[in-house]
């Protein structure tokens, strides 16, 4: 993130009482960057991004956009409507549970789908009832 320093208009640079205004971008405007920041290992980063992409494809959120735009839009929508987010996650996990029952994936994979979602929500400061979600699993 960059920090810009802006001078008040009409003030001379030589003025000792010059007022400096700092502008720091809001952290919620780029949930994608915060999510990547939390992932130190490149292998984990690829793994989590792949699982998050699968989830975003499942809920059909801006499929033609970049991953960064999709994640930022997802974070914004999730903050505006936590019930929407909760329902999306439950529906997605139910779909994955059905895949486990059909023996398309193993049960441990179900938990691995949840990890990137949980980290993304934590890094984006999105409140959700994780206890209820994990109980459903």
N, C-alpha and C positions, 0 to 999 in steps of 0.2 A: 504494500500500500504506500502511496506517496502522500506527502504532506506539502501543501502549497502555502506560501506566505504571501498575503495580499496587503498592500499598503492602502491606507485610506486616501481617497482622492482629494486633491487640493492641498496636500501636505508636502512640504519640501523634504527631501531626503536628509538634509542636514539638521532638521529639527530634532533636538534631543528628546523631546517628549512625544516622539512618533509612536502612534498606536499601531501595533501589529495584530492582525487578525489571522488565526489559524483555522484552516479548514481540514477536517479529517473525515473521510468518507464513512458513511454508516456501514457497519459490518454486515448488516442483514442484506445489503444490496448485492453481495456476492457470496452466497452460501456455498457455491461450488468451490471457491478458493479456500474457504475455511475447512471444508471437507477434505480437500487435498492436503492442506497443511497438517491435518491430524494423522495422515498416513505417511509414515517415514519410509517404509520399505517400498521400492518400486514394484515388487511382486504383489504385495498386499494391495497397493494402489490399483494395479490392473485388475486384480481379482474383485475388489470392492466396486470398482467402476463397472465391470461387466455385470455383476449382480444388480447394481442399481439401475443400469440400462435395461435389464430384463424387466425389472419392476416398472420402470417408466413406460416401457413398451406395452406391458400388460394393461396399465391404466390408460394407455393411448394419449399420453401427454406430449403434445407438440412433436410428433415423430419425425418431422422434417428439419427440426432445429438442431443446433449444436448441443452437445452434452451440457455445456456451461449454461446456455439459455434454458434448457429443460430443467436443470437442477434449481436455478434461481427462480423460475416460474413455479416449480413445485413447492419450494420453500415459502414463497409469497402466498400461494393458494392454501397451503397447509396452515399457515398462521391465521389466515382469514376465516377458515372453516375447519376447525379441528375434527369435527364429526366426519367430514369428507375424508380426511386423512385416515382416521380410525377405520372407516368402512373400506377404504381402498386396501389397507394393509390386511384386514381380516379376510376380505375376498381373495386377495392374492395368496395368502397362506392357505386358505381352504383349497384353492386350485392346486397348490403345490402338495397339499396333503392327499388330494385325489391322485396325483401322480405317484406318490409313495405307495398308495394302496394298489395301483395298477403295476407297481414294481418298475416304473420308469426311472425313478431316482431312489436313493436310499434315504432313510429317515434322518440321518445326520445332515443331509443337504438342506433340509428344511430350516434348521437352525442357522445354517450358513447364509440363507437368503435374508434372514432377519438382521444379522450383524451390520451390514452396510446401511440399512435403513435406520437402525438405532443410532449409529454413529452420525449419520447425516442429520438426523433430528436433534441430537445433542449439540452438535457443532453449530446448528442454525438456531438454537434456542427455541425449539418447537416442543411444546408440552403435549405429551400423550400418555395414556395409561398402559405402560409396558407390562405391568403385572397381569392385567386382563389379557393382553395379547399373548403373552407367554403361557398363560393358563389355557388358552384356546388351543395352543399347539399340543 
